[in-house]
């Protein structure tokens, strides 16, 4: 193809050179003009037209030559590219055929495979047709044959793989499936066991909680029964609290607290010979006011009554070591107060925290003065002696009622705080002991 095109170019160039030389030699130019068939050859042709026609034909011929050159170059590049592709495919095909020869062919396939190898191993890049269309078609056929050979080799390779290990992937897949199924069953079994253990633990916990509640209820009922039954004393109120030392840790505590009150009466039996001062027989503190109600004899001072931290002195004397019955009344109206000893009113006054209601929710301590609610005691203010029949009412008692209790002709338990064994706790070495006050009082030393 390339030689043919180069020959055409050479012939055209040679003709152009001969025409040019003839014109130079003779001084004349001959122009070939195409004459249609059947035309009158005797018709004169003008020289100008002949020159113009000759110029147009030369230009057309020159353009044709340029186009042929470009076509030749493009064909050459295409052929070079296709030669490289075919060489690469032949190399791959040779490697594939070498691998095919290494493995034994299946029965009935040897001769056919060898014959195909012999046919397609020919060098298809020999003499190519001269026509470009035929060249392209031949190249397409060659490439298609190479593809067919590659496909055939791949099919044979796949057949060998299937023949040597067709069942292995299926067996492996089945084995993995069975293993996963076993693991899933084990997991489900373990989850079921955990759920069962959880339910059992919950049941055991509920049963234990129920048993604990039953035991606690039984203990509470027993405690209530003991509180209702006869105490160690003949009567629940026939006992005393002994505070023999001046310390900050011996004290008694009333379990009941006070409601809001606008008046009160507090009565008790006291016995003390402490010097100086008997200390604090009782104190009542509430949040924000530790000295809501306090009865105290501190140092060489007389007995004092504090209401909402307001102070008044009481004309009482009870430090002779004998039992004395003490009663104190107070009302918020004008802050009026009264002091009784052994049934007799020894003093009265007013303007003690007037119009102040007694606050509820506090703590009553026997034998100590509170700096904070229920604690921070001062040993110098502790009561030293014995105390009994501490009762409190939310009203002012009549003098006759107070006198009857002091003379042991009557007994009235407090409607707010009654003196009963179950209502009094002792701490720090304080003790409770039996006492029949009306029988023991005549034998005071």
C-alpha positions in Angstrom: 0.0 0.0 0.0 2.8 2.4 1.0 4.8 1.5 -2.2 1.7 2.1 -4.4 1.0 5.5 -3.0 4.7 6.6 -3.3 4.7 5.4 -6.9 1.6 7.6 -7.7 3.3 10.6 -6.1 6.5 9.9 -8.0 4.6 9.7 -11.4 2.8 13.0 -10.8 6.0 14.7 -9.8 7.8 13.4 -12.9 5.0 14.5 -15.2 5.1 18.0 -13.7 8.8 18.2 -14.1 8.7 17.2 -17.8 6.1 19.7 -18.6 8.1 22.4 -16.9 11.3 21.5 -18.8 9.5 21.4 -22.1 8.1 24.9 -21.5 11.5 26.2 -20.5 13.1 24.6 -23.6 10.7 25.7 -26.3 9.3 28.8 -24.7 5.8 27.5 -25.0 3.3 26.1 -22.4 0.9 23.3 -23.3 -2.2 23.0 -21.3 -4.4 20.0 -21.5 -8.1 20.8 -21.5 -10.9 18.3 -21.0 -13.2 18.1 -24.0 -16.6 16.5 -23.6 -17.5 13.6 -25.9 -19.0 14.7 -29.2 -17.8 18.3 -28.8 -16.6 20.2 -31.8 -12.8 20.0 -31.7 -12.4 22.8 -34.2 -13.8 25.4 -31.6 -11.0 27.8 -30.8 -10.0 28.1 -27.2 -8.7 31.4 -25.9 -5.2 31.6 -24.5 -6.4 33.3 -21.3 -8.8 30.6 -20.5 -6.2 28.0 -21.1 -3.8 29.6 -18.8 -6.4 29.9 -16.0 -7.5 26.3 -16.5 -3.9 25.2 -16.3 -3.4 27.1 -13.1 -6.5 25.6 -11.5 -5.5 22.1 -12.5 -2.0 22.5 -11.0 -3.5 23.8 -7.8 -5.9 20.9 -7.6 -3.2 18.4 -8.4 -1.0 19.9 -5.6 -3.9 19.7 -3.1 -4.4 16.0 -4.1 -0.8 15.2 -3.5 -0.9 16.9 -0.1 -4.0 15.0 0.9 -2.4 11.7 -0.3 0.7 12.4 1.8 -1.5 13.0 4.9 -3.5 9.9 4.2 -0.2 7.9 3.9 1.1 9.2 7.2 -2.2 8.5 9.0 -2.2 4.9 7.5 1.3 4.5 8.6 0.6 5.5 12.2 -2.5 3.3 12.3 -0.5 0.3 11.0 2.3 0.9 13.6 -0.3 1.1 16.4 -2.0 -2.0 15.3 1.3 -3.9 14.9 2.1 -3.0 18.6 -1.3 -4.2 19.7 -1.0 -7.4 17.7 2.5 -8.1 19.2 1.1 -7.6 22.7 -1.8 -9.9 22.0 0.5 -12.5 20.5 2.7 -12.3 23.6 -0.3 -12.8 25.9 -1.5 -15.6 23.7 1.9 -17.3 23.9 1.9 -17.2 27.7 -1.6 -18.6 27.8 -0.8 -21.4 25.4 2.3 -22.2 27.4 0.2 -22.5 30.6 -2.2 -24.6 28.7 0.6 -27.0 27.6 1.8 -27.3 31.2 -1.6 -28.8 32.3 -2.8 -32.0 30.7 -5.7 -31.5 28.3 -9.0 -33.2 28.8 -9.9 -36.3 26.8 -11.0 -35.5 23.3 -9.7 -32.0 23.3 -6.0 -32.5 22.4 -6.1 -32.6 18.7 -8.6 -29.8 18.3 -6.6 -27.6 20.6 -3.3 -28.4 18.8 -4.8 -27.7 15.4 -6.1 -24.4 16.5 -2.8 -23.5 18.0 -1.1 -24.4 14.7 -3.5 -22.3 12.7 -3.5 -19.2 14.8 0.2 -19.2 15.6 0.9 -17.9 12.1 2.3 -14.4 11.8 -0.6 -12.4 10.5 1.6 -9.3 10.1 3.1 -10.7 6.8 2.0 -9.3 3.5 -0.9 -7.1 4.1 -3.4 -6.3 1.3 -2.7 -3.1 -0.6 -6.2 -1.7 -0.1 -6.7 0.2 3.2 -10.2 -1.2 3.5 -9.0 -4.7 3.1 -6.2 -4.0 5.6 -8.7 -2.8 8.3 -10.9 -5.8 7.6 -8.0 -8.2 7.9 -6.9 -6.6 11.1 -10.4 -6.9 12.5 -10.5 -10.5 11.6 -7.1 -11.1 13.2 -8.1 -9.4 16.5 -11.4 -11.3 16.5 -9.5 -14.6 16.1 -7.2 -13.6 19.0 -10.2 -12.8 21.2 -11.7 -16.2 20.3 -8.5 -18.0 21.2 -8.3 -16.1 24.5 -11.9 -16.9 25.3 -11.3 -20.6 24.4 -8.3 -20.7 26.7 -10.3 -19.1 29.6 -13.1 -21.7 29.1 -10.6 -24.5 29.2 -9.0 -23.1 32.4 -12.4 -22.9 34.0 -13.2 -26.5 32.9 -9.9 -27.6 34.6 -10.7 -25.7 37.8 -14.2 -27.2 37.9 -12.9 -30.7 37.1 -10.3 -30.5 39.9 -12.3 -28.8 42.7 -15.9 -28.3 41.8 -17.4 -29.5 45.1 -14.8 -27.7 47.4 -16.5 -24.3 47.4 -19.9 -25.8 47.9 -18.6 -28.0 50.7 -16.8 -25.1 52.3 -20.0 -23.0 52.0 -22.1 -25.7 53.6 -19.5 -26.2 56.4 -19.5 -22.4 57.1 -23.3 -22.4 57.2 -23.5 -25.3 59.6 -20.9 -23.6 61.8 -22.8 -20.3 61.8 -26.0 -22.2 62.6 -24.3 -24.0 65.5 -22.9 -20.7 66.9 -26.3 -19.0 66.5 -28.0 -21.9 68.4 -25.4 -21.7 71.2 -25.9 -17.9 71.4 -29.7 -18.4 71.7 -29.2 -21.0 74.3 -26.9 -18.8 76.3 -29.3 -15.9 76.1 -32.2 -18.1 77.3 -30.1 -19.3 80.2 -29.2 -15.7 81.1 -32.9 -14.7 81.0 -33.8 -17.6 83.2 -31.0 -16.7 85.7 -32.2 -13.1 85.7 -35.8 -14.2 86.4 -34.6 -16.5 89.1 -32.5 -13.7 90.6 -35.4 -11.3 90.5 -37.7 -13.9 92.2 -35.0 -14.6 94.9 -34.6 -10.9 95.5 -38.3 -10.4 95.7 -38.7 -13.3 98.1 -35.8 -12.0 100.2 -37.3 -8.6 100.3 -40.6 -10.0 101.3 -39.0 -12.1 104.0 -37.1 -9.0 105.3 -40.3 -7.0 105.4 -42.1 -9.7 107.2 -39.3 -9.9 109.8 -39.2 -6.1 110.2 -43.0 -6.0 110.6 -42.7 -8.8 113.2 -40.1 -6.8 115.1 -42.2 -3.7 115.0 -45.2 -5.5 116.2 -43.1 -7.0 119.0 -41.8 -3.6 120.0 -45.2 -2.1 120.0 -46.4 -5.0 122.1 -43.6 -4.4 124.6 -44.4 -0.8 124.7 -48.1 -1.5 125.3 -47.3 -4.1 128.0 -46.1 -3.4 131.5 -42.6 -1.9 131.6 -39.9 -2.7 134.1 -41.8 -0.3 136.4 -45.1 -0.8 138.1 -46.6 1.9 136.0 -45.3 3.5 132.8 -45.0 6.9 134.5 -43.3 5.6 137.7 -39.7 6.1 136.8 -37.0 8.7 137.0 -34.0 9.8 134.9 -30.7 10.1 136.7 -27.9 12.5 135.5 -25.2 12.1 138.1 -22.3 13.9 136.4 -21.8 17.4 134.9 -20.8 16.4 131.4 -21.8 17.3 127.8 -22.8 13.7 126.9 -25.3 12.6 129.6 -28.8 13.5 128.6 -32.3 12.3 128.0 -34.5 13.0 124.9 -38.2 13.2 124.5 -39.4 11.4 121.4 -42.4 13.5 120.9 -42.1 17.1 119.6 -44.4 20.1 120.1 -47.0 21.6 117.8 -47.4 25.3 117.3 -48.6 26.7 120.7 -49.8 30.0 122.0 -49.6 29.0 125.6 -48.0 26.2 127.6 -47.7 24.7 131.1 -44.7 22.5 131.9 -44.4 20.6 135.2 -41.8 18.2 136.6 -40.3 16.7 139.8 -36.6 17.8 140.4 -34.0 16.7 142.9 -30.5 18.3 142.8 -27.8 19.6 145.2 -25.3 20.7 142.6 -23.3 23.8 143.3 -23.0 26.4 141.7 -26.4 26.1 139.9 -28.3 22.9 139.1 -27.8 23.4 135.4 -30.5 22.9 132.7 -33.4 20.6 133.6 -34.8 20.9 130.0 -34.5 22.8 126.8 -36.6 23.0 123.6 -34.9 24.1 120.3 -36.2 24.6 116.9 -34.5 25.3 113.5 -33.3 28.9 113.7 -33.8 29.2 117.4 -32.0 26.8 119.8 -33.5 28.7 122.8 -37.2 28.5 122.0 -38.0 27.3 125.6 -35.2 26.8 128.3 -35.2 26.4 132.1 -31.7 26.9 133.5 -29.8 27.7 136.7 -26.2 28.5 135.6 -23.4 29.5 138.0 -24.6 31.8 140.8 -27.5 33.2 138.8 -31.1 32.4 139.8 -33.3 30.1 137.8 -34.2 31.6 134.5 -36.9 31.0 131.9 -36.1 31.7 128.2 -38.8 32.0 125.6 -37.6 32.7 122.1 -34.3 33.7 123.7 -36.0 36.3 125.9 -35.1 35.9 129.6 -36.9 36.3 132.9 -35.8 35.3 136.4 -37.9 32.9 138.5 -38.2 33.1 142.3 -37.5 29.3 142.8 -35.0 27.5 145.0 -34.6 23.8 144.4 -30.9 23.0 145.1 -31.3 21.5 148.6 -31.1 17.9 147.5 -34.8 17.3 148.0 -37.6 16.4 145.6 -39.5 19.6 144.5 -42.5 19.9 142.2 -42.0 22.7 139.7 -44.6 24.2 137.3 -44.3 27.1 134.9 -47.0 28.6 132.8 -46.8 31.1 129.9 -49.1 32.6 127.3 -48.3 34.6 124.2 -50.9 37.3 125.3 -48.7 40.0 126.8 -46.0 37.3 127.5 -47.6 36.6 130.9 -45.9 33.9 133.0 -46.3 32.2 136.4 -43.9 30.1 138.6 -45.1 27.4 141.0 -43.0 25.4 143.5 -44.5 22.5 145.5 -48.0 23.7 144.5 -47.6 27.4 145.5 -47.3 30.3 143.1 -44.1 32.1 144.0 -44.0 34.6 141.2 -45.6 36.0 138.0 -44.8 38.5 135.3 -45.4 39.6 131.8 -43.6 40.9 128.6 -41.8 37.6 128.1 -41.7 37.2 124.3 -45.3 38.7 124.0 -47.3 37.6 120.9 -44.7 35.0 119.9 -46.1 31.6 119.1 -44.1 28.6 120.1 -42.7 27.0 116.9 -43.3 23.4 116.1 -41.0 20.6 115.0 -38.2 21.0 117.5 -36.4 18.8 120.0 -36.8 18.5 123.8 -33.6 17.6 125.6 -33.5 16.7 129.4 -30.4 17.7 131.3 -28.6 19.8 128.6 -28.9 23.3 127.0 -28.8 23.2 123.1 -26.6 25.5 121.1 -27.9 23.9 117.9 -31.0 21.8 117.6 -30.4 18.5 119.4 -26.7 19.0 120.1 -23.6 21.0 120.9 -24.0 20.8 124.6 -21.9 22.7 127.3 -20.9 20.7 130.3 -21.0 23.8 132.6 -24.7 24.1 131.8 -25.6 20.4 132.3 -28.2 19.4 134.9 -26.9 17.3 137.8 -29.5 15.3 139.7 -32.7 13.4 139.1 -35.8 14.2 137.1 -39.3 12.7 136.8 -42.8 13.2 135.6 -42.0 15.8 132.9 -45.4 16.7 131.4 -46.4 19.5 129.1 -49.8 21.0 128.0 -50.7 23.5 125.3 -52.7 25.6 127.8 -52.3 27.4 131.2 -53.4 25.0 134.0 -55.5 26.2 136.8 -53.7 26.6 140.2 -55.9 23.9 141.7 -54.7 21.4 139.1 -51.1 22.3 139.8 -51.7 22.0 143.6 -53.3 18.6 143.2 -50.4 17.1 141.3 -47.9 18.6 143.8 -49.8 17.1 146.8 -50.2 13.7 145.0 -53.9 14.1 145.3 -54.3 13.9 141.5 -52.3 13.1 138.5 -52.7 14.7 135.0 -50.5 13.5 132.1 -49.6 16.2 129.6 -51.8 16.4 126.5 -48.8 17.4 124.4 -45.9 15.5 126.1 -46.9 12.8 128.6 -44.3 11.2 131.0 -44.2 7.6 129.9 -41.4 5.1 129.7 -41.7 4.5 125.9 -41.5 8.3 125.3 -38.1 8.9 127.0 -34.6 7.9 125.7 -31.4 8.2 127.7 -27.8 8.6 126.3 -24.2 8.8 127.5 -24.6 7.0 130.7 -27.9 8.5 131.9 -30.2 5.9 133.4 -33.8 5.2 134.1 -34.9 3.7 137.4 -38.2 3.0 139.1 -39.7 5.7 141.2 -43.0 6.1 143.0 -42.6 9.8 143.7 -45.5 10.2 146.1 -44.3 7.3 148.3 -40.6 8.1 148.2 -40.8 11.9 148.7 -41.4 11.8 152.5 -38.1 9.9 152.8 -35.9 12.5 151.1 -32.7 13.1 152.9 
